Amino acid sequence: MIKRNIGFSNLTAGYLFPEVARRRREYVALHPNAKIISLGIGNTTEPLSKHIAAAMSNYALSLATPEGYSGYGDEQGNSVLRAKIASVFYPGLAEEDEIFISDGAKCDIARIQTLFGSKVNVALQDPAYPVYVDGSVVIGAAGKNTGNGYKGITYLPCTPENDFFPELSKVKKNSLIYFCSPNNPTGATATKNQLQTLVDFAISNGCIIIYDAAYSAFIRDESLPKTIFEVQGAKKCAIEVNSFSKPAGFTGVRLGWSVVPKELKFADGASVNRDWNRVMTTLFNGASNIAQAGGIAALDEQGLLDMKAQVDFYLENGRLIKETLEGENFKKAGVVSYFTGNGPYVWAKFPGKKSWEIFDLILDECNVVTTPGSGFGPSGESFVRFSSFGHRSDVQEACKRLSELQL
């Protein structure tokens, strides 16, 4: 009989979002009249831009005509969309054949983990988006669960004490380094000098950076890089993933991309770009043609304006949450919150309390769902994440309830 995958037998990291949902269901079962507001999972809430939705609708309707029907597209993605991404996000930094269209950044990260396999060293920011750990566990690269992380993963604490930028000397040579900026969950955004330090370290130590830029559209500080390829040398050591999920509201539509430079090589000199092309054409049949029509519309003049307005809306929600967490009730309890204005999350530390304790307190007293920081890694303990993704009226009501919370 086939044995169970060792990765799954050790899988405990992936409990975070299912556990949040389970506790919410249990609470609702006990309090059926409670009006729950979610500031938890980072799911967009506002309607799609009419301009972008119309492009997808028109494309879908054209599929019912002989001249408009399309079947399989290129697994690497629509060439028009690839060219638009190159010109809008990477002018002079990446070429069309270095860009691969996908069904989202999370899916790309899973395929990247397949590309590098189970024998690779893994290092990541702590706290971090759980898929970096969970996917490494599933592929078999994480090693044994120690009860406080995984033996095969190097955790790089990113805390207020180090300005949310890790000490890289702990990273083993020839590692994959997962780095997200703006970060999920802390919201911290790396400076160009910090990214240069990261790139220089990776080149010197034979590492490859998996750079998650899914929140780059939220960066409003023009001094901060929106792509790692703004940094000298990055094309020799980095893969970047990005997505339409947050700026265009495509969390359900599913459309993203990866950038794999042709300069990026394995230790034996083989092309990572060529092998990535093979992974994408073997394990993937290409993003939806309808979704790609929406992506093309999102990158024209009107679409870019619509996406900016959408992001600005969520950033204002974040400002309201941050303002609430600076209220007297939170100050007296020693709560410190972090919101840069360049990302969609507010990260808050509740001294002396466990993350799940805070989660339960806010749910019980305010009927507001958050995300426990400990689920993002050991360094997330005593923090919770507040998401700015929500209807304005819901965010305002949640802030009113939070302002009355007794800690």
C-alpha positions in Angstrom: 0.0 0.0 0.0 1.2 3.5 -0.8 2.4 5.3 2.3 1.1 8.7 3.3 3.1 11.7 2.2 5.6 12.6 4.9 4.8 16.3 4.4 1.1 15.8 5.1 1.8 13.6 8.2 3.7 16.7 9.6 1.3 19.3 8.4 0.2 21.5 11.3 0.9 25.0 9.9 -2.1 25.1 7.7 -4.6 25.4 10.5 -4.8 29.2 10.6 -7.6 30.2 8.3 -9.7 27.0 8.8 -9.4 27.5 12.5 -10.5 31.2 12.3 -13.5 30.0 10.2 -14.2 27.2 12.7 -14.2 29.5 15.7 -16.4 32.0 13.9 -19.0 29.2 13.0 -19.0 28.0 16.6 -19.6 31.5 17.9 -22.4 32.1 15.4 -24.0 28.8 16.4 -24.0 30.0 20.1 -25.0 33.6 19.2 -27.3 33.3 16.1 -28.3 37.0 16.3 -24.8 38.4 16.5 -23.9 40.7 13.7 -20.3 39.5 12.8 -18.0 41.9 11.0 -14.8 40.4 9.5 -11.5 42.3 9.5 -9.8 38.9 9.2 -9.0 37.1 5.9 -7.6 39.4 3.2 -10.5 38.9 0.8 -11.6 41.9 -1.3 -15.2 43.1 -0.8 -15.9 45.9 -3.3 -17.4 45.4 -6.8 -15.3 45.0 -9.8 -14.7 48.1 -11.9 -17.5 48.3 -14.6 -14.8 48.9 -17.2 -12.9 45.7 -16.3 -16.1 43.6 -15.8 -17.4 44.8 -19.2 -14.3 43.6 -20.9 -14.7 40.1 -19.4 -18.4 40.1 -20.1 -17.9 41.1 -23.8 -15.2 38.5 -24.2 -17.4 35.8 -22.6 -20.3 36.7 -25.0 -18.0 36.6 -28.0 -17.2 32.9 -27.2 -20.7 32.1 -28.4 -19.8 33.3 -31.9 -17.7 31.5 -34.5 -15.3 34.4 -34.9 -15.0 35.1 -31.2 -14.5 31.5 -29.9 -11.2 30.6 -28.4 -10.0 27.4 -26.9 -6.6 26.7 -25.3 -4.4 29.7 -25.1 -0.6 29.8 -24.6 0.2 28.3 -21.2 2.6 31.2 -20.7 -0.3 33.6 -21.2 -1.8 36.0 -23.7 1.0 37.8 -25.4 -0.9 41.2 -25.3 -1.3 40.8 -21.5 2.4 39.8 -21.0 3.5 42.8 -23.0 1.2 45.1 -21.0 2.5 43.8 -17.7 6.1 44.3 -18.9 5.4 47.9 -20.0 3.3 49.0 -17.0 5.1 47.3 -14.1 8.6 46.5 -15.5 9.6 49.2 -18.0 13.2 48.4 -19.0 13.4 45.8 -16.2 11.8 42.7 -17.7 10.9 41.3 -21.1 7.7 39.8 -22.3 9.2 36.2 -22.4 10.2 36.5 -18.8 6.6 37.0 -17.7 4.3 34.1 -17.2 0.5 34.6 -16.6 -1.1 32.4 -14.0 -4.2 31.9 -11.9 -2.7 33.8 -8.9 0.4 34.3 -6.8 -0.5 31.6 -4.3 -0.8 29.0 -7.1 2.5 30.2 -8.6 4.2 29.8 -5.2 3.0 26.2 -5.1 4.4 25.5 -8.6 7.7 27.2 -7.6 7.9 24.8 -4.7 7.3 21.9 -7.2 10.1 23.4 -9.4 12.7 23.4 -6.6 11.5 20.1 -4.9 12.0 18.7 -1.5 15.8 18.9 -1.1 16.1 22.7 -1.1 16.9 24.8 2.0 14.1 27.2 2.9 14.3 30.5 4.7 11.5 33.0 5.2 10.4 36.1 7.1 8.7 35.4 10.4 5.9 36.2 10.6 4.9 35.3 7.0 2.1 34.3 4.7 1.4 30.7 5.7 1.6 29.2 2.2 5.4 29.6 2.2 5.6 27.2 5.2 2.6 25.0 4.3 3.7 24.5 0.7 7.2 23.6 1.9 5.7 21.1 4.3 3.5 19.5 1.6 6.4 19.2 -0.9 8.6 17.7 1.8 11.1 20.5 2.2 10.2 21.6 5.7 11.5 18.7 7.7 10.2 17.6 11.1 7.7 19.7 13.1 9.4 20.8 16.3 6.3 22.2 17.9 7.6 25.7 17.3 8.2 25.6 13.6 9.9 23.2 11.2 13.4 21.9 11.5 14.2 22.4 7.8 13.0 26.0 7.7 15.1 28.9 8.8 12.8 31.5 10.4 14.0 35.1 10.1 12.3 37.2 12.8 10.9 40.5 11.5 9.8 42.5 14.5 9.5 46.1 15.6 13.0 45.8 17.2 14.7 45.2 13.8 12.4 47.5 11.8 10.8 44.3 10.3 13.9 43.5 8.3 15.6 40.2 9.1 19.1 39.3 10.1 20.3 37.3 7.0 23.4 35.7 8.5 21.2 32.8 9.7 20.3 31.8 6.2 22.0 28.7 4.9 23.8 28.8 1.6 21.8 27.8 -1.5 18.5 28.5 0.1 15.2 29.7 -1.3 14.4 32.9 0.6 10.7 33.9 0.7 10.3 37.6 1.0 7.0 39.6 0.8 6.9 43.4 0.5 4.6 45.0 1.4 4.5 42.2 3.9 1.6 40.0 4.8 0.9 40.2 7.8 3.0 43.1 9.2 2.4 45.6 6.4 6.1 46.5 6.5 7.6 47.7 3.1 11.3 47.2 2.4 13.4 50.2 1.3 15.6 50.0 -1.7 18.7 49.8 0.5 17.2 46.9 2.4 16.4 45.0 -0.8 19.9 45.7 -2.0 21.2 44.1 1.1 18.9 41.1 0.5 20.0 40.8 -3.2 23.7 41.1 -2.4 23.4 38.4 0.3 21.6 36.1 -2.1 24.2 36.5 -4.9 27.0 35.9 -2.4 25.5 32.8 -0.9 23.9 31.1 -4.0 20.4 31.8 -2.8 17.3 32.5 -4.9 14.7 35.0 -3.6 11.0 34.3 -4.1 9.7 37.8 -4.0 6.0 38.2 -3.3 4.9 41.6 -4.6 1.1 40.9 -4.4 0.5 44.1 -2.5 2.8 46.4 -4.5 -0.2 48.4 -5.9 -0.7 49.7 -2.3 2.7 51.4 -2.2 2.1 55.2 -2.1 5.6 56.2 -0.9 7.5 56.9 -4.2 10.8 56.2 -2.5 9.9 52.6 -2.0 10.5 50.0 -4.7 7.4 48.3 -6.2 9.4 45.5 -7.7 12.7 43.8 -6.6 14.0 44.3 -10.1 14.5 48.0 -9.3 17.5 46.7 -7.3 20.8 46.1 -9.0 21.6 42.4 -9.5 18.1 41.2 -8.7 17.7 39.5 -12.1 20.5 37.2 -11.2 18.9 35.9 -8.0 15.1 36.6 -7.8 11.7 35.4 -9.0 8.8 37.8 -8.5 5.2 36.8 -8.2 2.3 39.3 -8.4 -1.5 39.3 -8.7 -4.6 41.2 -9.8 -6.4 39.9 -6.8 -6.2 42.9 -4.5 -6.0 45.9 -6.8 -8.6 44.7 -9.3 -10.7 42.6 -6.9 -9.8 39.4 -8.7 -9.7 37.2 -5.6 -12.4 35.0 -7.2 -11.6 35.7 -10.9 -8.0 34.4 -10.4 -5.3 36.1 -12.4 -1.6 36.7 -11.6 1.9 36.5 -13.0 5.4 35.5 -12.3 8.6 37.1 -13.6 11.5 34.7 -14.1 14.6 36.4 -15.5 16.6 34.7 -18.2 19.7 35.7 -16.3 18.7 33.5 -13.3 20.6 30.2 -13.3 20.8 27.0 -11.2 24.1 26.0 -9.6 25.0 24.0 -12.7 24.3 26.9 -15.1 20.9 25.7 -16.3 18.2 28.3 -17.0 15.6 28.7 -14.4 13.4 30.5 -16.9 13.5 27.5 -19.3 12.6 25.0 -16.5 9.9 27.3 -15.2 8.5 27.4 -18.8 8.4 23.6 -18.7 6.6 23.5 -15.3 4.0 26.0 -16.5 3.4 24.1 -19.8 3.2 20.7 -18.0 1.3 21.4 -14.8 -0.9 24.3 -16.1 -3.2 24.8 -19.1 -3.1 28.6 -18.9 -5.2 31.2 -17.1 -8.8 31.7 -18.1 -9.1 33.6 -21.4 -11.9 35.6 -19.9 -9.9 36.6 -16.8 -7.0 37.6 -19.1 -9.4 39.9 -21.0 -10.1 41.5 -17.7 -6.4 41.8 -17.0 -5.8 43.6 -20.3 -8.6 46.0 -19.5 -7.2 46.6 -16.0 -3.9 47.8 -17.5 -5.3 50.3 -20.0 -5.8 54.0 -18.9 -9.2 53.6 -17.4 -8.4 50.3 -15.7 -5.3 51.7 -14.0 -7.4 54.6 -12.7 -10.1 52.2 -11.4 -7.5 50.0 -9.7 -5.9 53.0 -8.0 -9.3 54.1 -6.7 -10.0 50.7 -5.4 -6.7 50.5 -3.5 -7.2 54.1 -2.2 -10.5 53.0 -0.7 -8.9 50.1 1.2 -6.0 52.3 2.4 -8.6 54.7 3.9 -10.2 51.7 5.7 -6.7 50.9 7.1 -6.3 54.4 8.3 -9.6 54.3 10.1 -8.6 51.0 11.8 -5.2 52.4 12.8 -6.8 55.5 14.2 -9.1 53.4 16.3 -6.3 51.3 17.7 -4.7 54.5 18.9 -7.7 55.2 21.1 -7.4 55.6 24.9 -8.6 52.1 25.7 -5.9 50.6 23.6 -3.2 53.0 24.8 -3.9 52.2 28.4 -3.5 48.5 27.7 -0.1 49.2 26.0 -1.3 48.1 22.5 1.0 49.3 19.7 -0.2 49.2 16.1 1.7 49.4 12.8 0.2 50.7 9.6 2.5 52.2 6.9 -0.1 53.5 4.5 1.6 51.3 1.9 -0.2 48.1 2.5 -3.7 46.8 3.4 -3.0 45.4 6.9 -2.8 46.8 10.4 -0.5 44.8 12.7 -1.1 45.2 16.4 0.7 44.0 19.5 -1.2 43.3 22.7 1.5 42.9 25.4 1.1 40.0 27.8 -1.6 38.3 25.8 -1.6 35.3 23.4 -2.8 35.9 19.8 -5.8 33.5 20.1 -6.7 35.0 23.4 -7.0 38.4 21.7 -8.9 36.9 18.8 -11.5 35.4 21.2 -11.8 38.5 23.2 -12.5 40.8 20.2 -14.9 38.2 18.7 -16.7 37.8 22.1 -16.9 41.5 23.0 -17.1 43.2 19.6 -18.4 40.5 17.2 -15.4 41.4 15.1 -13.2 38.7 13.4 -9.4 39.3 13.2 -6.5 37.0 12.4 -4.2 35.7 15.2 -0.6 36.7 14.6 0.8 33.4 15.9 -0.7 31.6 12.9 1.8 33.5 10.7 4.8 32.2 12.6 6.5 32.2 16.1 7.3 35.9 15.9 3.6 36.7 15.4 2.7 35.7 19.0 0.8 38.4 20.9 0.0 40.2 17.6 -3.2 40.2 15.6 -3.8 41.3 12.0 -6.6 43.6 11.1 -7.5 43.6 7.4 -8.7 46.8 5.6 -10.7 44.8 3.1 -14.3 45.6 3.9 -17.3 47.7 3.1 -16.8 51.2 4.5 -19.9 51.0 6.7 -18.8 47.7 8.1 -15.3 49.0 8.9 -16.8 52.1 10.6 -19.1 50.0 12.7 -16.2 47.6 13.6 -14.1 50.6 14.6 -17.0 51.9 16.8 -17.2 48.6 18.6 -13.4 48.3 19.0 -13.3 51.8 20.5 -15.6 50.6 23.3 -13.6 47.4 24.0 -12.3 47.1 27.6 -8.9 45.4 27.7 
